[in-house]
């Protein structure tokens, strides 16, 4: 077909000799080939951009390395809080941002879930004056070797082409529990929650939902909680020995 078009274009200004005719046909053949390639490339790029626009954001969630557990409060009013780093990469272009709509933690397989309530910045320090240096607007929890700087609830956006990795907090207590009353009662305070978690190896599941890119389930399995240690220090970390993320983007 390209050859026929080249002959047709060449006939508009026919060369006088066979050599000139051959050279002219080759020149038109090259021009038409380059033009056709450019046209098809433009069509492909337009199709890719259209698919990307329909697809929206593309959130890639990285599995966590560990889960942080710490005591918030004193005495019978103390509650257990868990914090998990949620590393998110929006692989879409800058026009395809997204927002984290929901996040919940299930600390025991088959057990109740607990809602995300805020963001924390863990600082591992032995400075006895660390709490006095708390950021304005933040709430600091000082424990031996740990300063938990809680920022409170906020909208977590993930702009296109960006990376976010906040530590989300989940109070593991009955007032933040989504489940039946009997199951939630096992997490009434810090001591009760530690006892409930300590009966089996650690198996944490974090479920999140994005406005555009749907749901993800992040699982972390690790060693059993050292109840004596966390009651003494007020905090500990559990390294994720087995991790998985399901609900990954399809494109």
Backbone bond lengths (Angstrom), bond angles and torsions (degrees), N, CA, C in turn:
res aa  C-N    CA-C-N  psi(-1)  N-CA   C-N-CA  omega(-1)  CA-C   N-CA-C  phi
1 X - - - 1.472 - - 1.529 110.64 -
2 X 1.334 114.97 -42.60 1.471 118.95 178.90 1.518 109.98 -61.95
3 X 1.342 116.64 -37.36 1.460 121.32 179.18 1.524 110.85 -63.50
4 X 1.342 118.16 -41.67 1.464 122.01 179.46 1.521 111.02 -64.61
5 X 1.334 116.21 -42.23 1.467 119.69 179.10 1.514 110.35 -65.05
6 X 1.339 117.29 -38.95 1.469 120.48 178.94 1.515 110.92 -62.83
7 X 1.339 117.50 -41.71 1.471 121.09 177.92 1.517 111.27 -64.51
8 X 1.352 115.26 -39.33 1.459 119.49 179.44 1.527 111.46 -64.91
9 X 1.317 117.40 -45.70 1.459 121.22 179.35 1.527 110.41 -64.50
10 X 1.319 117.88 -36.49 1.452 122.14 -178.18 1.524 110.91 -68.87
11 X 1.342 118.10 -30.30 1.455 121.79 -178.29 1.514 112.85 -68.50
12 X 1.356 118.24 -16.28 1.457 120.70 176.96 1.521 111.53 -66.87
13 X 1.301 116.88 -28.09 1.464 122.16 179.20 1.528 107.98 -142.96
14 X 1.344 117.65 72.55 1.466 121.51 -170.56 1.524 112.53 -63.47
15 X 1.338 117.37 135.92 1.463 121.22 176.50 1.525 110.46 -73.14
16 X 1.356 116.50 160.17 1.462 121.08 -174.25 1.509 113.84 -88.70
17 X 1.348 118.37 -22.04 1.458 120.64 -178.32 1.529 109.83 -123.93
18 X 1.360 118.05 158.32 1.467 120.77 177.36 1.518 112.72 -58.82
19 X 1.347 117.83 -35.78 1.461 120.46 179.84 1.533 110.79 -66.48
20 X 1.334 115.22 -42.99 1.469 118.55 178.33 1.530 110.89 -66.19
21 X 1.347 114.89 -36.09 1.465 118.67 179.22 1.524 110.78 -64.74
22 X 1.347 117.98 -42.00 1.452 122.17 178.76 1.535 110.82 -64.15
23 X 1.331 116.50 -43.51 1.461 120.74 179.77 1.530 110.87 -64.87
24 X 1.328 116.29 -40.81 1.465 119.47 179.88 1.525 111.27 -66.14
25 X 1.361 115.57 -40.95 1.469 118.61 178.49 1.531 111.37 -62.66
26 X 1.340 116.83 -41.16 1.472 119.89 178.03 1.521 111.36 -63.66
27 X 1.332 117.05 -39.55 1.472 120.50 -179.59 1.528 110.75 -64.58
28 X 1.366 115.17 -45.31 1.457 118.02 178.74 1.531 111.40 -66.95
29 X 1.324 116.35 -34.84 1.462 120.44 177.96 1.526 110.52 -60.89
30 X 1.338 116.77 -43.13 1.465 121.16 179.92 1.521 111.41 -65.70
31 X 1.362 115.69 -43.83 1.465 119.49 -179.16 1.533 111.21 -61.93
32 X 1.331 115.20 -43.94 1.467 119.05 -177.48 1.526 110.51 -67.83
33 X 1.344 117.27 -39.13 1.467 120.61 179.15 1.520 111.02 -62.67
34 X 1.359 116.15 -45.26 1.469 120.09 179.36 1.527 110.25 -64.57
35 X 1.323 116.52 -41.93 1.469 119.20 179.68 1.515 112.54 -64.03
36 X 1.348 115.90 -41.13 1.467 119.30 178.86 1.518 111.36 -65.42
37 X 1.349 116.37 -40.95 1.463 119.91 178.92 1.531 110.61 -62.77
38 X 1.337 115.78 -41.69 1.459 119.30 178.50 1.517 112.28 -63.65
39 X 1.344 115.75 -39.55 1.468 120.05 179.07 1.524 111.35 -63.43
40 X 1.339 115.91 -48.12 1.461 118.93 -178.82 1.531 111.39 -66.10
41 X 1.336 117.74 -34.30 1.460 120.56 176.79 1.521 110.58 -64.47
42 X 1.332 116.36 -42.40 1.464 119.96 178.52 1.522 111.10 -62.85
43 X 1.346 116.10 -40.35 1.463 119.76 178.37 1.523 110.76 -63.96
44 X 1.349 117.35 -42.20 1.455 121.01 179.58 1.522 111.44 -63.75
45 X 1.347 116.66 -43.33 1.464 119.69 179.21 1.526 111.07 -64.14
46 X 1.319 116.38 -39.83 1.465 119.40 177.81 1.519 110.99 -63.68
47 X 1.337 116.77 -40.08 1.468 120.45 178.69 1.519 111.19 -65.25
48 X 1.352 116.74 -42.14 1.466 120.45 179.09 1.519 110.72 -63.28
49 X 1.332 116.99 -43.10 1.463 120.63 179.16 1.525 111.07 -64.17
50 X 1.345 115.63 -37.87 1.469 119.02 178.69 1.518 111.23 -65.75
51 X 1.348 116.49 -41.80 1.465 120.18 178.14 1.530 110.57 -64.04
52 X 1.343 116.40 -42.38 1.466 120.44 179.50 1.523 110.99 -62.73
53 X 1.345 116.53 -38.75 1.464 119.62 179.17 1.518 111.20 -65.83
54 X 1.344 116.10 -39.50 1.457 119.76 177.61 1.519 111.26 -70.46
55 X 1.328 116.63 -36.66 1.467 121.66 -177.92 1.525 111.28 -67.98
56 X 1.325 117.78 -36.42 1.462 121.08 -178.42 1.514 111.46 78.43
57 X 1.316 116.57 -147.33 1.461 121.34 -177.66 1.529 110.90 -70.04
58 X 1.317 115.09 156.77 1.470 121.84 177.91 1.520 107.39 -131.91
59 X 1.327 116.70 93.40 1.458 121.56 -175.55 1.531 109.90 -90.53
60 X 1.318 115.31 121.09 1.460 122.07 174.51 1.524 107.22 -102.90
61 X 1.328 116.92 118.04 1.465 122.10 -178.30 1.523 109.47 -101.05
62 X 1.322 115.88 126.83 1.459 121.08 177.40 1.529 109.96 -91.30
63 X 1.322 118.16 136.13 1.476 119.65 179.72 1.528 110.82 -66.46
64 X 1.332 117.73 147.67 1.464 121.00 -178.40 1.523 111.47 -75.42
65 X 1.323 115.12 160.05 1.459 120.65 176.19 1.514 111.92 -92.72
66 X 1.336 117.10 -28.18 1.460 119.98 -178.00 1.516 110.60 -158.55
67 X 1.319 115.01 167.12 1.463 123.01 175.39 1.522 107.52 -120.28
68 X 1.322 115.98 132.74 1.462 122.02 178.90 1.519 109.80 -99.59
69 X 1.338 117.38 130.32 1.453 123.20 175.86 1.518 108.20 -119.05
70 X 1.348 117.58 133.04 1.463 119.32 177.95 1.528 110.71 -149.37
71 X 1.333 114.17 157.28 1.461 122.15 -179.19 1.521 110.13 -88.06
72 X 1.308 115.54 133.51 1.460 121.75 176.77 1.523 108.18 -118.85
73 X 1.326 117.17 109.36 1.456 121.89 -179.52 1.522 111.38 106.71
74 X 1.323 115.24 -177.03 1.459 121.16 -177.19 1.523 110.53 -130.74
75 X 1.313 114.61 152.90 1.454 120.64 174.35 1.521 112.83 65.10
76 X 1.324 115.59 -146.90 1.461 121.00 -177.48 1.526 112.78 -70.37
77 X 1.327 116.42 -16.57 1.467 119.67 179.70 1.526 112.64 -87.54
78 X 1.320 117.58 -4.94 1.459 120.63 -179.64 1.529 110.34 -69.06
79 X 1.320 115.89 145.71 1.467 121.18 177.16 1.533 109.04 -126.36
80 X 1.313 114.86 158.08 1.454 121.01 176.23 1.528 108.71 -91.04
81 X 1.327 115.86 132.06 1.462 121.35 175.42 1.523 108.77 -119.29
82 X 1.329 116.12 136.52 1.454 121.87 174.57 1.525 108.86 -110.54
83 X 1.313 115.33 144.45 1.461 120.97 177.67 1.524 108.76 -132.33
84 X 1.328 115.20 132.98 1.467 121.58 -179.30 1.522 108.02 -131.86
85 X 1.312 115.82 132.46 1.465 121.08 177.48 1.530 109.11 -75.44
86 X 1.338 116.12 125.50 1.455 122.13 178.99 1.529 108.34 -109.36
87 X 1.334 116.39 96.68 1.463 121.72 -179.30 1.518 109.11 -87.76
88 X 1.343 116.78 120.06 1.458 122.49 -174.68 1.522 110.61 -126.77
89 X 1.308 116.84 133.66 1.461 123.04 176.27 1.521 107.37 -121.39
90 X 1.334 116.70 121.49 1.462 120.25 175.14 1.528 107.14 -94.10
91 X 1.339 115.62 103.09 1.463 121.24 -175.32 1.526 112.76 -79.32
92 X 1.330 118.52 -2.28 1.460 121.06 178.98 1.527 110.12 -78.71
93 X 1.349 116.33 173.27 1.462 119.42 179.87 1.524 110.85 -75.39
94 X 1.311 115.98 177.35 1.469 121.67 -171.48 1.526 113.44 -63.83
95 X 1.325 118.06 -18.49 1.464 120.75 -178.49 1.524 112.65 -87.23
96 X 1.350 117.77 -4.96 1.467 121.36 -174.70 1.523 110.78 -113.72
97 X 1.328 116.60 68.08 1.456 121.17 177.94 1.522 111.46 -80.00
98 X 1.339 115.57 170.38 1.454 120.46 179.79 1.525 109.03 -148.64
99 X 1.335 115.51 168.76 1.462 122.02 -177.56 1.525 108.94 -136.39
100 X 1.328 115.99 136.51 1.461 120.99 174.61 1.522 108.61 -76.44
101 X 1.326 116.52 117.84 1.457 121.17 -175.48 1.532 112.22 -94.49
102 X 1.339 117.43 -40.01 1.460 121.53 -176.85 1.521 109.79 -143.02
103 X 1.316 115.29 150.51 1.463 121.40 172.86 1.525 107.70 -153.21
104 X 1.323 116.56 135.55 1.466 121.22 -178.77 1.516 109.59 -144.68
105 X 1.339 115.67 148.74 1.459 123.12 -179.66 1.524 109.83 -113.38
106 X 1.327 115.98 132.14 1.462 121.52 171.33 1.527 106.81 -113.84
107 X 1.332 118.63 103.38 1.465 120.51 -173.00 1.522 114.84 -79.25
108 X 1.336 117.24 -17.15 1.462 122.00 -179.70 1.522 108.51 -129.34
109 X 1.308 117.26 133.29 1.453 121.21 179.42 1.526 110.59 -57.41
110 X 1.316 115.86 123.44 1.458 120.79 -178.76 1.514 114.27 81.59
111 X 1.336 117.50 1.28 1.457 120.88 -178.22 1.514 113.05 -93.00
112 X 1.323 117.26 -174.41 1.464 121.09 -179.49 1.517 110.62 -73.72
113 X 1.335 116.12 166.55 1.460 121.79 178.67 1.522 110.06 -111.34
114 X 1.337 114.89 160.30 1.463 121.68 -177.28 1.529 108.23 -132.00
115 X 1.315 115.88 134.35 1.458 121.24 -171.71 1.526 112.63 -78.86
116 X 1.307 114.18 151.35 1.463 121.66 171.90 1.523 109.55 -68.79
117 X 1.328 116.56 133.95 1.463 120.09 -178.12 1.524 113.98 -122.23
118 X 1.321 118.16 -11.56 1.454 118.20 -178.66 1.516 112.39 177.22
119 X 1.326 114.40 -169.66 1.463 122.62 -179.18 1.522 108.35 -120.40
120 X 1.312 116.30 140.80 1.459 120.63 178.67 1.526 109.14 -127.66
121 X 1.318 115.45 147.86 1.458 121.97 173.19 1.527 107.53 -114.07
122 X 1.330 118.88 105.67 1.463 119.79 179.62 1.525 110.97 -80.69
123 X 1.315 115.34 129.90 1.469 121.27 177.06 1.524 107.37 -122.49
124 X 1.313 116.01 118.69 1.460 120.42 -178.68 1.527 108.81 -90.30
125 X 1.329 115.24 105.87 1.452 121.27 -174.14 1.520 110.52 -150.11
126 X 1.328 115.85 151.79 1.472 122.06 174.91 1.521 111.45 -107.43
127 X 1.321 117.29 14.17 1.461 121.81 179.70 1.528 109.62 -69.18
128 X 1.334 119.33 116.58 1.471 120.31 -178.55 1.526 112.83 -67.25
129 X 1.327 117.26 -17.29 1.466 121.14 -179.67 1.524 112.23 -100.02
130 X 1.322 116.53 12.34 1.466 119.81 -174.52 1.525 111.82 -61.19
131 X 1.316 117.14 -40.07 1.466 120.05 -177.22 1.521 112.47 -62.98
132 X 1.329 117.14 -29.90 1.461 120.97 -179.69 1.524 112.15 -71.71
133 X 1.325 116.79 -13.56 1.461 121.56 -179.60 1.522 111.48 -99.16
134 X 1.296 117.23 19.00 1.460 122.02 -176.64 1.532 110.78 -62.14
135 X 1.319 116.19 141.14 1.465 121.42 179.99 1.523 110.64 -63.06
136 X 1.335 115.51 148.09 1.458 120.55 176.90 1.526 109.37 -63.74
137 X 1.317 116.34 131.03 1.453 121.37 -179.30 1.512 114.08 88.63
138 X 1.338 116.83 -5.80 1.457 120.71 -179.79 1.527 109.67 -102.92
139 X 1.321 114.71 167.18 1.464 121.74 176.83 1.517 107.53 -122.07
140 X 1.318 116.97 123.19 1.457 121.05 -174.24 1.529 111.15 -107.97
141 X 1.326 115.15 134.92 1.463 122.28 176.62 1.521 106.76 -115.95
142 X 1.327 116.25 114.16 1.460 121.04 -176.52 1.524 110.29 -99.44
143 X 1.326 115.32 123.23 1.460 122.77 176.61 1.523 107.83 -130.18
144 X 1.322 119.01 160.53 1.467 120.17 -179.50 1.534 111.63 -57.94
145 X 1.327 115.56 111.39 1.461 120.60 179.31 1.516 115.48 88.09
146 X 1.337 117.39 -3.33 1.467 120.27 -177.90 1.522 110.97 -141.69
147 X 1.325 115.38 135.63 1.460 122.23 169.45 1.530 106.94 -120.91
148 X 1.335 116.36 112.78 1.465 121.64 179.18 1.524 108.18 -96.47
149 X 1.331 116.57 111.97 1.466 122.25 -178.56 1.525 107.99 -99.63
150 X 1.314 116.21 101.90 1.459 121.22 -178.14 1.525 110.57 -88.41
151 X 1.330 115.34 129.33 1.464 121.01 -176.94 1.524 112.88 -96.04
152 X 1.306 117.10 -10.83 1.456 119.44 -178.69 1.515 112.19 86.75
153 X 1.321 115.99 176.84 1.458 121.77 -177.07 1.523 109.88 -73.14
154 X 1.325 116.65 141.94 1.452 121.68 175.66 1.521 108.87 -159.14
155 X 1.327 115.23 161.59 1.461 120.25 177.40 1.525 107.97 -77.21
156 X 1.331 115.80 128.24 1.460 120.90 -179.28 1.522 108.09 -105.05
157 X 1.319 116.17 108.50 1.454 120.25 178.64 1.524 109.46 -101.59
158 X 1.336 115.24 155.03 1.465 121.85 178.89 1.526 106.73 -130.27
159 X 1.337 117.89 87.25 1.468 119.72 -178.91 1.522 111.85 -60.09
160 X 1.321 116.09 154.38 1.447 120.40 178.03 1.522 111.57 -59.45
161 X 1.331 116.23 134.43 1.448 121.40 -179.95 1.512 114.80 77.68
162 X 1.343 117.77 13.82 1.465 121.25 -176.58 1.517 111.93 -115.86
163 X 1.338 114.79 170.40 1.461 123.02 177.60 1.524 108.24 -127.03
164 X 1.335 116.85 132.82 1.467 122.12 174.34 1.520 108.23 -129.10
165 X 1.335 116.74 142.85 1.470 119.39 -179.82 1.527 111.14 -146.28
166 X 1.330 117.98 61.02 1.462 120.07 178.97 1.521 112.02 -77.62
167 X 1.342 115.52 154.17 1.468 121.71 169.43 1.523 107.14 -89.82
168 X 1.320 117.27 115.07 1.461 121.19 179.11 1.522 109.77 -91.36
169 X 1.327 116.81 140.38 1.461 121.68 -178.40 1.523 111.09 -104.80
170 X 1.329 114.64 142.89 1.466 122.67 179.90 1.527 108.35 -133.47
171 X 1.332 119.53 100.68 1.465 120.69 174.18 1.531 110.29 -64.10
172 X 1.336 116.34 118.77 1.467 120.88 -178.02 1.526 107.38 -93.35
173 X 1.319 114.64 79.67 1.460 121.14 -176.00 1.519 109.97 -148.23
174 X 1.337 116.55 162.65 1.459 120.28 -172.21 1.527 113.29 -62.82
175 X 1.349 118.60 -34.09 1.459 118.95 -177.94 1.537 112.91 -73.03
176 X 1.327 116.86 -10.98 1.465 120.53 178.52 1.532 111.01 -114.95
177 X 1.313 116.11 18.17 1.464 121.76 -170.99 1.526 111.35 -96.92
178 X 1.331 115.16 136.94 1.462 121.66 175.97 1.525 107.59 -114.10
179 X 1.331 115.83 95.65 1.466 121.57 -176.96 1.517 109.03 176.62
180 X 1.326 116.74 -174.77 1.470 118.22 179.48 1.524 110.11 -73.46
181 X 1.306 115.44 158.09 1.465 121.96 -172.52 1.521 112.33 -60.02
182 X 1.318 117.34 -38.37 1.457 120.36 -178.16 1.525 111.35 -66.85
183 X 1.321 117.18 -41.62 1.462 120.72 178.67 1.522 111.49 -68.16
184 X 1.331 116.60 -39.98 1.465 120.47 -178.94 1.526 111.77 -69.75
185 X 1.352 117.93 -30.04 1.459 121.94 -178.58 1.532 112.16 -63.39
186 X 1.331 117.15 -21.88 1.465 120.54 179.21 1.530 112.40 -70.18
187 X 1.343 116.41 -10.41 1.460 121.36 -177.75 1.528 110.96 -118.52
188 X 1.324 116.05 34.61 1.464 120.57 -173.56 1.519 112.71 -61.69
189 X 1.331 118.25 -36.65 1.463 121.23 179.20 1.530 109.05 -148.60
190 X 1.321 115.65 -173.91 1.468 120.88 -175.11 1.522 112.02 -59.38
191 X 1.323 117.22 -50.86 1.464 120.36 -177.41 1.522 111.78 -62.47
192 X 1.335 116.57 -41.68 1.463 119.88 -179.81 1.528 111.08 -65.75
193 X 1.333 117.13 -40.66 1.459 120.73 179.98 1.522 111.04 -65.26
194 X 1.340 117.27 -42.21 1.461 120.51 178.75 1.524 110.65 -62.77
195 X 1.318 116.13 -41.23 1.466 119.96 178.81 1.526 110.75 -63.78
196 X 1.336 117.37 -40.32 1.466 120.93 -179.49 1.523 111.20 -67.16
197 X 1.325 116.67 -39.19 1.459 120.43 -178.84 1.522 112.43 -76.28
198 X 1.321 116.28 -28.88 1.456 119.69 -173.49 1.507 115.14 -78.41
199 X 1.302 117.79 -1.91 1.456 120.31 -176.96 1.528 113.03 -82.05
200 X 1.317 117.60 -5.37 1.461 120.20 -175.63 1.529 109.84 -155.01
201 X 1.345 118.08 164.55 1.470 120.28 175.54 1.526 110.41 -59.84
202 X 1.316 116.18 151.60 1.461 120.53 -177.11 1.522 111.10 -69.01
203 X 1.313 115.38 133.11 1.460 121.48 175.57 1.515 108.85 -147.29
204 X 1.333 116.97 93.73 1.460 122.42 -174.52 1.526 109.67 -101.12
205 X 1.334 115.90 142.51 1.463 121.86 175.07 1.517 108.77 -130.44
206 X 1.321 116.41 127.42 1.464 122.21 175.47 1.519 108.07 -111.59
207 X 1.329 116.38 125.24 1.467 122.00 178.07 1.520 108.84 -111.34
208 X 1.327 116.31 127.40 1.457 120.79 -179.91 1.524 109.64 -127.30
209 X 1.334 115.25 154.98 1.464 120.72 176.97 1.519 109.14 -136.37
210 X 1.344 114.97 128.77 1.457 121.62 177.52 1.520 109.75 -100.80
211 X 1.321 116.16 152.39 1.461 121.02 -177.42 1.531 111.07 -60.15
212 X 1.324 117.11 -43.17 1.465 121.04 -176.46 1.515 113.16 -102.24
213 X 1.317 117.60 -40.38 1.468 120.42 -167.85 1.522 114.14 -99.61
214 X 1.313 117.87 13.24 1.460 119.70 169.86 1.515 115.74 78.46
215 X 1.328 115.46 -151.77 1.461 122.47 -168.78 1.524 112.35 -105.73
216 X 1.348 114.41 154.16 1.456 122.44 171.88 1.531 108.02 -137.16
217 X 1.329 115.59 149.23 1.461 121.71 173.49 1.525 107.90 -124.14
218 X 1.323 115.51 122.37 1.461 121.97 -176.91 1.515 108.00 -114.02
219 X 1.324 116.74 123.05 1.459 121.20 -177.60 1.516 110.63 -115.21
220 X 1.333 115.22 139.95 1.464 122.74 179.01 1.529 107.82 -135.93
221 X 1.318 116.11 121.66 1.465 121.46 176.92 1.527 108.31 -116.73
222 X 1.332 116.28 133.76 1.463 120.22 -178.68 1.513 111.65 -149.43
223 X 1.322 115.27 -165.70 1.461 120.44 -177.94 1.526 110.53 -71.32
224 X 1.304 115.11 165.41 1.459 120.54 178.36 1.525 110.92 -68.34
225 X 1.299 116.40 151.68 1.459 121.63 179.38 1.523 110.38 -70.65
226 X 1.308 116.20 134.38 1.461 122.20 176.16 1.531 107.45 -83.92
227 X 1.325 116.56 97.02 1.464 120.44 -173.66 1.526 112.26 -63.85
228 X 1.325 117.03 -41.21 1.463 119.84 -179.27 1.520 110.77 -64.04
229 X 1.319 116.89 -41.12 1.477 120.96 -177.29 1.529 111.16 -67.09
230 X 1.332 117.58 -47.24 1.458 119.13 -176.02 1.529 111.09 -70.60
231 X 1.329 117.95 -30.04 1.464 119.10 176.05 1.530 110.77 -69.00
232 X 1.330 116.42 -30.26 1.464 120.41 -179.27 1.527 111.53 -79.19
233 X 1.322 117.37 -48.27 1.470 121.12 -175.00 1.524 112.74 -89.86
234 X 1.327 116.92 -25.21 1.460 120.19 -177.59 1.524 113.72 90.30
235 X 1.330 117.91 -4.73 1.462 119.44 179.25 1.521 110.34 -160.77
236 X 1.321 115.54 161.70 1.450 122.24 173.90 1.528 108.51 -166.73
237 X 1.302 116.62 166.79 1.456 121.42 174.84 1.529 108.88 -119.46
238 X 1.308 115.13 148.98 1.462 122.15 175.59 1.522 107.33 -119.71
239 X 1.325 116.40 115.87 1.457 120.27 -179.75 1.529 110.02 -75.26
240 X 1.335 115.09 138.15 1.460 120.49 178.61 1.528 109.38 -79.37
241 X 1.314 115.95 108.15 1.458 120.80 178.71 1.517 112.23 -84.12
242 X 1.315 116.65 -27.02 1.462 122.88 175.11 1.524 108.00 -134.38
243 X 1.325 117.05 128.85 1.466 121.33 -178.15 1.523 110.03 -133.62
244 X 1.321 115.26 155.80 1.465 121.15 175.05 1.515 108.71 -158.18
245 X 1.347 115.02 151.61 1.468 122.07 174.81 1.520 107.07 -130.58
246 X 1.312 117.11 123.09 1.457 121.54 177.05 1.522 109.82 -115.21
247 X 1.338 114.89 159.48 1.464 120.25 -175.76 1.507 112.19 85.43
248 X 1.364 117.42 27.83 1.456 122.07 -178.34 1.523 110.08 -65.99
249 X 1.349 118.15 154.49 1.475 121.09 -179.26 1.520 111.12 -59.95
250 X 1.329 115.45 144.87 1.459 120.46 -178.06 1.514 112.69 -84.67
251 X 1.354 118.64 -11.46 1.460 120.60 -179.60 1.512 109.90 -147.82
